[in-house]
Amino acid sequence: MSQVALVVKTFVNPDGTPVNSGYIRVRLSQDGSVNNSQIQANFVTLALDSLGTIVGSPLFWTNGSISPSGTYYIQEVYSATGQLVSGPTKVTV
């Protein structure tokens, strides 16, 4: 039962350019729990730098650690102006 970083850390637009100063939103598919602690399925917003890379080192619970089984994360990528670039995408950590 551990927390890890997202596998993909850099995001690009459909034309291959970085999502410059955009952001991603990530949430769990449903409420869950790890070690009797509740995890709510609320969006977490993560900033992207000028190269489209996640700022900082956010950690997420691995899906195998979360009850009920079968959970996954939902990820959406947005430009700096708030335009949806990709997603929602199903992600397993």
QUIGI-V31014 format. One record per helix or strand of 2 or more residues. SS is the DSSP state (hx for helix, st for strand). FROM is the first residue (numbers start at 0). LEN is the number of residues. Records with the same first field share a line. If there is no record, write none. Layout:
SS->FROM-LEN, FROM-LEN
This chain:
st->2-2, 22-6, 31-3, 36-3, 43-5, 52-2, 59-2, 72-6, 83-8
hx->62-3
